[in-house]
Structures are given as structure tokens and as C-alpha cells.
């Protein structure tokens, strides 16, 4: 497992431009602090999950963790910008909304959790207003909104990649920070993500000290957790019946790992213990696959010795479902690798209680009942204008 900081690369010759960029960011933040630009709070629980770096810190798996925690007890809505979507304004997704209208990550979450509300809007305040007017949410999860200061969330969660801690990085374009290190002070919760599962107690203590958080901030550590591989094509029955744990990969199987995400290095590392025949095929984050890309995928896969399979991420699958030109050989051997997160140091229960307590206390409804009966809990999810009861079992 790679050590902390080994993914960081600073382009020192660009540091003068980083200084100019930082000046612009500082002026913008000062405008909010002096109320020249206004932040709005809302009378509905709003939880923001984001980062201050360019590139993947695991936002989607952490948002999905919150969905899993809350979806059986209240109406959950996810509001995203919808990066690289082919639409404008507020879009409320349904189960037939194409990926191009809402973006790959919202599409992934709507496909995975069809019963929750997923919407996109570049103007988050407008999006929250729309969701509340439509009575679509008891709690709103803001995906990638740490820099969107026009919203004052009830809980601001900042994600930091273990392999690229913000304390070791610098501002764009020399580094990958979107904001100065002081921006972390806005966070209520800081989560160090993608931690190695064998982290030593000393590493926790050193990281805790180096992050220099305030007393009002909580620090958590999470690691990636992979589910069983599932076939990408062939319908839900085949996807369920054809699941394969990573341990089922045979020693002679050749793997083509297809990714279009910001930080594929961690996944490449994590798959190496399962195979000695791993061929990464990487594209840029949110890459829109063209005909030439599909042909390259087909050719690369065809050149691998048999037996062979192609593994891709849930996020990439969202952009590959409707593309044309994938060979039948690729389709028959293409698997999705689901990624979830796991809290370390037995911190999961403490985090869950913190989130649930916030949702209870800040609900628009005055009656927040704890019920143990699952049937009653699910019945409370029906929409309508009547007063709703949000009930939480022991999470």
C-alpha cells in the first residue's frame, strides 16, 4: 500500500500563477464573510459533501452512504450540479431520464436508488427551493458543493484524499487545491478518505495533529470497500445471478481495467492482489466515450489472452450503457465493480448518530418519533401535504 502523499506532484514553475489564483479566491471568500455576497440557510436539513481539490476524493460513495443511512426513514433528495450534462437549469430526474441530461454521477445514483429524488441545478439555492416547493425532500444532500457558498448547509462535510492530503498540496495550477488550506475551517466534519486498511495507530495520531482542526470539527477516516463484480449487460436477472466476488478471479485471467475517473491509481493498487495480469486503460475524469474510444477498447480487449474480462466503475458504466459499437465479446465479459466506503476505528456508529441527530432536530416537522416497526417506518415515507413523521430505528 502506498504511503501518504505519494500521489502529490507540485509544478513549481506555476507557483506565480497559483498566487494570482489564490488572490482571486481570497477576495471571493472575503466577499461572503463581509456579506457582500449572501449565503442562505434553509428550514430543511441540508448536508453538503465536497472537497477543495480537483480530482476524486470519493464524493459519490460517501453521498451513497448517507442515502443508505437515511432513505428508509425520510424522503431523501440529492442535488448536484450535473457536471458536463447536456441540459440547463433545474432538472428533476425520473427513472427514464438519460445520462446526458443530468450527468454521470446523478445518473448513477438515480439508477442505483430509483426511489429517492435526484435533481440537478447549477444554482443550488434555486434547486433547493424547487425541491421544497415540490415537497420532494425531508433532507437534501448536496453533491460537490463545498465551494458553492451561496448555500449555508446545516452540516458541511469536507473530504480529503489520504494519498493527497490538503496540508501537503498547493493551489491551482501548481497543485490541485481549489481553495487555500484555511477553507477547511468551514467544515463541520472532515473525512480522510481512501485510507489503507492497515493504517497504524501512529498514522491516525499524526494525521489528526497535522490537519490542525478546531474543537468544533470532527475528524473521521474511511477506506474503500469493493462489492462483488456484476455483469454490466444482460438485464437485472443476469446481473444478480452472474455476480462474482473479487476472490473468484482466476490466476490465469487477464483483466482490462477501464476507467474514466479522476484518481484510478488507488483502484489499480487494490486490484493487483487479485491478479498478476492487470492492464489499465485510463481516460480523463467524466470522459465522454467517442467512436474511436470504443474501437480502442474493443481492440485492446481483443489483444488480451483468454480467459479475459473487462472491469469498469459504476461511474464509467453510467456513460457506457448507451454507447454504440462495443463488441459482443466485450459486452459478454464486461463487469462493474461497485465501490462503497467503510469507517475505520469503529467511527461509523458515531458518525451515523451525528447525522441522524441533526436531521431529527432540524426537520420541518415537530414530531420526530422513534419506531421499531419497519412497516410503520416505510409507511411514513408516503408523500403528501400532511404532516410527516420521520422515524429512525437503531442505526
MARKOLNU-345654 format. One record per residue (C-alpha): residue number from 0; residue in one letter; x, y, z negated; chain. Coordinates in steps of 0.1 Angstrom, whole numbers, padded with zeros to 4 digits. Example, Ala and Ser with C-alpha at 12.3 -4.5 7.8 and 13.67 -1.06 7.14 Angstrom:
<node 0 A <0123 -0045 -0078> A>,
<node 1 S <0137 -0011 -0071> A>,
END
This chain:
<node 0 X <0000 0000 0000> A>,
<node 1 X <0013 0034 0010> A>,
<node 2 X <0023 0059 -0017> A>,
<node 3 X <0006 0092 -0024> A>,
<node 4 X <0014 0119 0001> A>,
<node 5 X <0029 0098 0029> A>,
<node 6 X <0002 0109 0054> A>,
<node 7 X <0012 0146 0050> A>,
<node 8 X <0030 0164 0077> A>,
<node 9 X <0037 0201 0075> A>,
<node 10 X <0045 0221 0106> A>,
<node 11 X <0068 0247 0090> A>,
<node 12 X <0072 0267 0122> A>,
<node 13 X <0034 0275 0120> A>,
<node 14 X <0036 0288 0084> A>,
<node 15 X <0033 0325 0095> A>,
<node 16 X <0000 0317 0112> A>,
<node 17 X <-0011 0299 0081> A>,
<node 18 X <-0005 0331 0061> A>,
<node 19 X <-0027 0351 0085> A>,
<node 20 X <-0054 0324 0084> A>,
<node 21 X <-0053 0324 0046> A>,
<node 22 X <-0058 0361 0046> A>,
<node 23 X <-0090 0358 0066> A>,
<node 24 X <-0103 0330 0043> A>,
<node 25 X <-0094 0351 0012> A>,
<node 26 X <-0113 0381 0025> A>,
<node 27 X <-0144 0359 0032> A>,
<node 28 X <-0143 0344 -0002> A>,
<node 29 X <-0139 0378 -0018> A>,
<node 30 X <-0170 0390 0000> A>,
<node 31 X <-0190 0362 -0016> A>,
<node 32 X <-0175 0369 -0050> A>,
<node 33 X <-0184 0406 -0047> A>,
<node 34 X <-0219 0398 -0035> A>,
<node 35 X <-0212 0415 -0001> A>,
<node 36 X <-0222 0381 0013> A>,
<node 37 X <-0250 0364 -0006> A>,
<node 38 X <-0252 0328 -0019> A>,
<node 39 X <-0287 0313 -0025> A>,
<node 40 X <-0297 0288 -0051> A>,
<node 41 X <-0329 0268 -0048> A>,
<node 42 X <-0356 0254 -0071> A>,
<node 43 X <-0349 0218 -0059> A>,
<node 44 X <-0319 0197 -0067> A>,
<node 45 X <-0291 0203 -0042> A>,
<node 46 X <-0259 0182 -0042> A>,
<node 47 X <-0231 0192 -0018> A>,
<node 48 X <-0204 0167 -0007> A>,
<node 49 X <-0175 0181 0011> A>,
<node 50 X <-0138 0188 0013> A>,
<node 51 X <-0113 0217 0020> A>,
<node 52 X <-0093 0197 0045> A>,
<node 53 X <-0096 0189 0082> A>,
<node 54 X <-0100 0152 0087> A>,
<node 55 X <-0117 0124 0069> A>,
<node 56 X <-0118 0121 0032> A>,
<node 57 X <-0147 0096 0031> A>,
<node 58 X <-0177 0120 0031> A>,
<node 59 X <-0202 0097 0047> A>,
<node 60 X <-0196 0067 0024> A>,
<node 61 X <-0199 0090 -0006> A>,
<node 62 X <-0231 0105 0006> A>,
<node 63 X <-0244 0070 0012> A>,
<node 64 X <-0235 0061 -0023> A>,
<node 65 X <-0258 0089 -0035> A>,
<node 66 X <-0285 0077 -0012> A>,
<node 67 X <-0283 0043 -0027> A>,
<node 68 X <-0284 0057 -0062> A>,
<node 69 X <-0315 0079 -0056> A>,
<node 70 X <-0336 0065 -0027> A>,
<node 71 X <-0358 0041 -0047> A>,
<node 72 X <-0368 0068 -0072> A>,
<node 73 X <-0374 0100 -0053> A>,
<node 74 X <-0376 0114 -0018> A>,
<node 75 X <-0340 0119 -0006> A>,
<node 76 X <-0331 0142 0023> A>,
<node 77 X <-0297 0145 0039> A>,
<node 78 X <-0290 0178 0056> A>,
<node 79 X <-0260 0180 0079> A>,
<node 80 X <-0246 0205 0104> A>,
<node 81 X <-0247 0178 0130> A>,
<node 82 X <-0212 0183 0144> A>,
<node 83 X <-0209 0180 0182> A>,
<node 84 X <-0247 0174 0187> A>,
<node 85 X <-0264 0185 0219> A>,
<node 86 X <-0291 0205 0203> A>,
<node 87 X <-0296 0237 0184> A>,
<node 88 X <-0314 0249 0153> A>,
<node 89 X <-0333 0227 0129> A>,
<node 90 X <-0339 0191 0140> A>,
<node 91 X <-0357 0166 0118> A>,
<node 92 X <-0347 0131 0128> A>,
<node 93 X <-0370 0102 0132> A>,
<node 94 X <-0362 0065 0139> A>,
<node 95 X <-0361 0072 0177> A>,
<node 96 X <-0340 0104 0176> A>,
<node 97 X <-0310 0099 0199> A>,
<node 98 X <-0275 0103 0185> A>,
<node 99 X <-0268 0133 0208> A>,
<node 100 X <-0295 0154 0192> A>,
<node 101 X <-0282 0150 0156> A>,
<node 102 X <-0246 0139 0157> A>,
<node 103 X <-0229 0106 0149> A>,
<node 104 X <-0229 0107 0111> A>,
<node 105 X <-0265 0118 0106> A>,
<node 106 X <-0275 0091 0132> A>,
<node 107 X <-0256 0065 0113> A>,
<node 108 X <-0273 0074 0080> A>,
<node 109 X <-0308 0075 0096> A>,
<node 110 X <-0303 0041 0113> A>,
<node 111 X <-0290 0027 0080> A>,
<node 112 X <-0317 0042 0058> A>,
<node 113 X <-0348 0047 0080> A>,
<node 114 X <-0370 0056 0050> A>,
<node 115 X <-0351 0087 0040> A>,
<node 116 X <-0352 0121 0056> A>,
<node 117 X <-0323 0132 0078> A>,
<node 118 X <-0321 0167 0093> A>,
<node 119 X <-0295 0189 0109> A>,
<node 120 X <-0292 0226 0109> A>,
<node 121 X <-0261 0248 0112> A>,
<node 122 X <-0278 0273 0088> A>,
<node 123 X <-0281 0253 0057> A>,
<node 124 X <-0303 0277 0039> A>,
<node 125 X <-0328 0276 0067> A>,
<node 126 X <-0326 0238 0068> A>,
<node 127 X <-0333 0236 0030> A>,
<node 128 X <-0363 0260 0034> A>,
<node 129 X <-0377 0238 0062> A>,
<node 130 X <-0373 0206 0042> A>,
<node 131 X <-0391 0221 0012> A>,
<node 132 X <-0419 0236 0032> A>,
<node 133 X <-0425 0203 0049> A>,
<node 134 X <-0424 0186 0014> A>,
<node 135 X <-0398 0162 0027> A>,
<node 136 X <-0375 0161 -0003> A>,
<node 137 X <-0372 0159 -0041> A>,
<node 138 X <-0334 0161 -0038> A>,
<node 139 X <-0313 0174 -0009> A>,
<node 140 X <-0278 0160 -0002> A>,
<node 141 X <-0257 0185 0018> A>,
<node 142 X <-0232 0167 0040> A>,
<node 143 X <-0199 0186 0045> A>,
<node 144 X <-0210 0219 0031> A>,
<node 145 X <-0182 0229 0007> A>,
<node 146 X <-0173 0259 0029> A>,
<node 147 X <-0209 0268 0035> A>,
<node 148 X <-0211 0293 0007> A>,
<node 149 X <-0244 0307 0016> A>,
<node 150 X <-0259 0278 -0004> A>,
<node 151 X <-0252 0276 -0041> A>,
<node 152 X <-0256 0239 -0048> A>,
<node 153 X <-0265 0225 -0082> A>,
<node 154 X <-0236 0201 -0080> A>,
<node 155 X <-0206 0208 -0058> A>,
<node 156 X <-0186 0176 -0051> A>,
<node 157 X <-0151 0180 -0036> A>,
<node 158 X <-0134 0150 -0020> A>,
<node 159 X <-0096 0147 -0019> A>,
<node 160 X <-0078 0120 0000> A>,
<node 161 X <-0053 0102 -0023> A>,
<node 162 X <-0028 0100 0006> A>,
<node 163 X <-0031 0137 0013> A>,
<node 164 X <-0037 0154 -0020> A>,
<node 165 X <-0045 0191 -0015> A>,
<node 166 X <-0018 0200 -0040> A>,
<node 167 X <0008 0187 -0015> A>,
<node 168 X <-0008 0203 0016> A>,
<node 169 X <-0009 0238 0030> A>,
<node 170 X <-0033 0259 0051> A>,
<node 171 X <-0041 0255 0087> A>,
<node 172 X <-0025 0254 0112> A>,
<node 173 X <0008 0243 0095> A>,
<node 174 X <-0011 0219 0073> A>,
<node 175 X <-0047 0207 0071> A>,
<node 176 X <-0063 0229 0044> A>,
<node 177 X <-0093 0249 0054> A>,
<node 178 X <-0091 0270 0022> A>,
<node 179 X <-0064 0278 -0003> A>,
<node 180 X <-0059 0254 -0033> A>,
<node 181 X <-0078 0278 -0055> A>,
<node 182 X <-0110 0268 -0037> A>,
<node 183 X <-0111 0237 -0057> A>,
<node 184 X <-0122 0258 -0087> A>,
<node 185 X <-0157 0260 -0071> A>,
<node 186 X <-0161 0222 -0075> A>,
<node 187 X <-0181 0207 -0104> A>,
<node 188 X <-0168 0172 -0095> A>,
<node 189 X <-0135 0163 -0078> A>,
<node 190 X <-0132 0128 -0064> A>,
<node 191 X <-0098 0114 -0053> A>,
<node 192 X <-0108 0090 -0025> A>,
<node 193 X <-0091 0061 -0007> A>,
<node 194 X <-0071 0052 -0038> A>,
<node 195 X <-0051 0019 -0037> A>,
<node 196 X <-0068 -0008 -0057> A>,
<node 197 X <-0036 -0014 -0076> A>,
<node 198 X <-0031 0021 -0089> A>,
<node 199 X <-0011 0021 -0121> A>,
<node 200 X <-0023 0039 -0153> A>,
<node 201 X <0006 0064 -0150> A>,
<node 202 X <-0006 0074 -0115> A>,
<node 203 X <-0040 0083 -0128> A>,
<node 204 X <-0025 0105 -0155> A>,
<node 205 X <0000 0122 -0132> A>,
<node 206 X <-0027 0129 -0106> A>,
<node 207 X <-0050 0142 -0133> A>,
<node 208 X <-0024 0166 -0145> A>,
<node 209 X <-0013 0177 -0111> A>,
<node 210 X <-0048 0186 -0100> A>,
<node 211 X <-0050 0212 -0128> A>,
<node 212 X <-0087 0211 -0132> A>,
<node 213 X <-0107 0232 -0156> A>,
<node 214 X <-0127 0219 -0186> A>,
<node 215 X <-0160 0222 -0167> A>,
<node 216 X <-0147 0200 -0139> A>,
<node 217 X <-0148 0162 -0138> A>,
<node 218 X <-0123 0140 -0120> A>,
<node 219 X <-0131 0106 -0106> A>,
<node 220 X <-0112 0081 -0085> A>,
<node 221 X <-0127 0059 -0058> A>,
<node 222 X <-0114 0033 -0034> A>,
<node 223 X <-0128 0019 -0001> A>,
<node 224 X <-0147 -0013 -0001> A>,
<node 225 X <-0154 -0033 0031> A>,
<node 226 X <-0186 -0053 0037> A>,
<node 227 X <-0188 -0083 0060> A>,
<node 228 X <-0184 -0078 0097> A>,
<node 229 X <-0216 -0078 0116> A>,
<node 230 X <-0222 -0082 0153> A>,
<node 231 X <-0229 -0049 0170> A>,
<node 232 X <-0252 -0061 0197> A>,
<node 233 X <-0279 -0088 0199> A>,
<node 234 X <-0307 -0075 0177> A>,
<node 235 X <-0312 -0075 0139> A>,
<node 236 X <-0315 -0113 0136> A>,
<node 237 X <-0282 -0119 0152> A>,
<node 238 X <-0266 -0091 0132> A>,
<node 239 X <-0278 -0107 0100> A>,
<node 240 X <-0270 -0143 0109> A>,
<node 241 X <-0237 -0135 0125> A>,
<node 242 X <-0221 -0117 0096> A>,
<node 243 X <-0185 -0126 0088> A>,
<node 244 X <-0165 -0118 0057> A>,
<node 245 X <-0130 -0104 0065> A>,
<node 246 X <-0116 -0136 0049> A>,
<node 247 X <-0131 -0156 0077> A>,
<node 248 X <-0107 -0141 0103> A>,
<node 249 X <-0085 -0169 0115> A>,
<node 250 X <-0047 -0167 0117> A>,
<node 251 X <-0047 -0170 0155> A>,
<node 252 X <-0075 -0145 0161> A>,
<node 253 X <-0064 -0113 0178> A>,
<node 254 X <-0081 -0081 0166> A>,
<node 255 X <-0087 -0049 0186> A>,
<node 256 X <-0095 -0021 0161> A>,
<node 257 X <-0114 0006 0179> A>,
<node 258 X <-0116 0039 0160> A>,
<node 259 X <-0126 0075 0167> A>,
<node 260 X <-0123 0088 0132> A>,
<node 261 X <-0100 0114 0115> A>,
<node 262 X <-0079 0090 0094> A>,
<node 263 X <-0077 0055 0108> A>,
<node 264 X <-0044 0047 0090> A>,
<node 265 X <-0060 0035 0058> A>,
<node 266 X <-0082 0011 0077> A>,
<node 267 X <-0053 -0002 0097> A>,
<node 268 X <-0034 -0008 0065> A>,
<node 269 X <-0064 -0025 0048> A>,
<node 270 X <-0069 -0050 0077> A>,
<node 271 X <-0033 -0061 0080> A>,
<node 272 X <-0035 -0086 0052> A>,
<node 273 X <-0062 -0104 0071> A>,
<node 274 X <-0044 -0108 0104> A>,
<node 275 X <-0010 -0106 0119> A>,
<node 276 X <-0025 -0098 0154> A>,
<node 277 X <-0039 -0063 0150> A>,
<node 278 X <-0040 -0039 0180> A>,
<node 279 X <-0052 -0004 0171> A>,
<node 280 X <-0069 0016 0198> A>,
<node 281 X <-0075 0051 0184> A>,
<node 282 X <-0093 0082 0196> A>,
<node 283 X <-0098 0116 0181> A>,
<node 284 X <-0125 0122 0154> A>,
<node 285 X <-0161 0123 0168> A>,
<node 286 X <-0147 0113 0203> A>,
<node 287 X <-0174 0111 0229> A>,
<node 288 X <-0166 0080 0250> A>,
<node 289 X <-0164 0086 0287> A>,
<node 290 X <-0164 0060 0316> A>,
<node 291 X <-0126 0060 0317> A>,
<node 292 X <-0125 0053 0279> A>,
<node 293 X <-0149 0024 0283> A>,
<node 294 X <-0129 0009 0311> A>,
<node 295 X <-0097 0012 0290> A>,
<node 296 X <-0115 -0006 0261> A>,
<node 297 X <-0126 -0034 0284> A>,
<node 298 X <-0091 -0037 0299> A>,
<node 299 X <-0073 -0036 0265> A>,
<node 300 X <-0096 -0063 0251> A>,
<node 301 X <-0092 -0085 0282> A>,
<node 302 X <-0054 -0085 0278> A>,
<node 303 X <-0056 -0099 0243> A>,
<node 304 X <-0051 -0136 0240> A>,
<node 305 X <-0081 -0157 0229> A>,
<node 306 X <-0096 -0161 0204> A>,
<node 307 X <-0102 -0124 0200> A>,
<node 308 X <-0127 -0099 0186> A>,
<node 309 X <-0132 -0061 0186> A>,
<node 310 X <-0138 -0043 0153> A>,
<node 311 X <-0151 -0008 0151> A>,
<node 312 X <-0165 0015 0124> A>,
<node 313 X <-0202 0024 0117> A>,
<node 314 X <-0195 0060 0128> A>,
<node 315 X <-0180 0049 0161> A>,
<node 316 X <-0208 0024 0166> A>,
<node 317 X <-0233 0053 0165> A>,
<node 318 X <-0215 0068 0196> A>,
<node 319 X <-0212 0034 0214> A>,
<node 320 X <-0247 0019 0211> A>,
<node 321 X <-0260 0037 0243> A>,
<node 322 X <-0228 0039 0264> A>,
<node 323 X <-0228 0020 0297> A>,
<node 324 X <-0201 -0001 0311> A>,
<node 325 X <-0190 -0023 0281> A>,
<node 326 X <-0182 -0058 0295> A>,
<node 327 X <-0203 -0087 0283> A>,
<node 328 X <-0171 -0102 0268> A>,
<node 329 X <-0166 -0071 0247> A>,
<node 330 X <-0203 -0070 0236> A>,
<node 331 X <-0203 -0106 0226> A>,
<node 332 X <-0173 -0101 0204> A>,
<node 333 X <-0178 -0066 0190> A>,
<node 334 X <-0183 -0063 0153> A>,
<node 335 X <-0190 -0034 0129> A>,
<node 336 X <-0170 -0030 0097> A>,
<node 337 X <-0192 -0014 0070> A>,
<node 338 X <-0174 0008 0045> A>,
<node 339 X <-0186 0017 0010> A>,
<node 340 X <-0169 0032 -0020> A>,
<node 341 X <-0162 0018 -0054> A>,
<node 342 X <-0155 0039 -0085> A>,
<node 343 X <-0123 0030 -0104> A>,
<node 344 X <-0116 0030 -0142> A>,
<node 345 X <-0153 0020 -0148> A>,
<node 346 X <-0163 0055 -0139> A>,
<node 347 X <-0193 0046 -0119> A>,
<node 348 X <-0218 0045 -0147> A>,
<node 349 X <-0207 0079 -0160> A>,
<node 350 X <-0210 0094 -0125> A>,
<node 351 X <-0244 0079 -0120> A>,
<node 352 X <-0257 0092 -0153> A>,
<node 353 X <-0244 0127 -0144> A>,
<node 354 X <-0262 0128 -0111> A>,
<node 355 X <-0295 0113 -0124> A>,
<node 356 X <-0295 0137 -0154> A>,
<node 357 X <-0291 0167 -0130> A>,
<node 358 X <-0319 0155 -0107> A>,
<node 359 X <-0342 0150 -0137> A>,
<node 360 X <-0335 0183 -0153> A>,
<node 361 X <-0338 0203 -0121> A>,
<node 362 X <-0368 0187 -0105> A>,
<node 363 X <-0396 0210 -0095> A>,
<node 364 X <-0419 0186 -0114> A>,
<node 365 X <-0422 0190 -0151> A>,
<node 366 X <-0430 0153 -0157> A>,
<node 367 X <-0400 0130 -0153> A>,
<node 368 X <-0408 0096 -0165> A>,
<node 369 X <-0386 0066 -0171> A>,
<node 370 X <-0404 0035 -0159> A>,
<node 371 X <-0391 0000 -0159> A>,
<node 372 X <-0417 -0013 -0135> A>,
<node 373 X <-0403 -0014 -0100> A>,
<node 374 X <-0438 -0015 -0084> A>,
<node 375 X <-0447 0018 -0101> A>,
<node 376 X <-0413 0033 -0092> A>,
<node 377 X <-0419 0026 -0055> A>,
<node 378 X <-0455 0038 -0056> A>,
<node 379 X <-0442 0072 -0068> A>,
<node 380 X <-0424 0077 -0035> A>,
<node 381 X <-0456 0083 -0015> A>,
<node 382 X <-0456 0118 0000> A>,
<node 383 X <-0483 0144 -0005> A>,
<node 384 X <-0491 0176 -0022> A>,
<node 385 X <-0500 0161 -0056> A>,
<node 386 X <-0475 0164 -0085> A>,
<node 387 X <-0449 0137 -0081> A>,
<node 388 X <-0433 0116 -0108> A>,
<node 389 X <-0396 0108 -0103> A>,
<node 390 X <-0388 0077 -0122> A>,
<node 391 X <-0354 0062 -0128> A>,
<node 392 X <-0347 0027 -0140> A>,
<node 393 X <-0314 0020 -0158> A>,
<node 394 X <-0289 0027 -0131> A>,
END
